C-alpha cells in the first residue's frame, strides 16, 4: 500500500493509484471483486459482486459516463452497459484494463460484477 493509503497496481507498465478495499483489516486478502474508476483514478471504488446502476454510481461520487479503468480480480468479470437500467451497448471485461475502447468508452451508466 502506498503512503497515501491507496493501493498501487501495475497494468501494462502503467502504474495506477486506485481506491483501497472497503476494509483494510487484512491488506493481503482480496476483499472485493473489481474496481471501476475514471481515467485519472480520482473517482471510483472497489466493489463486491453485484449490480450497480446509475444511482449507485452517484452514491460513489462517480460521474455518469466517466468510467475508463476497470480492474478485475481473477474469477470475476464485469459487464458494462451504456445506459442506466443495464441496457444499451454493452461490453464484457474479463481482465483488468487501463482504458476502455470501442463503443462503450465514455458511455458507462450501469454494470454487473459477477463471479465466474
Secondary structure, DSSP 8 states (H G I E B T S, - for coil): --TTS-EEEEETTEEEEE---S--TTTTS---SEEEEETTSSSEEEE-SEEE-HHHHHHTT--TT-EEEEEE-TTEEEEEEEETTTEEEEEEE-S-BSS--GGGTTT--EEEEEE-
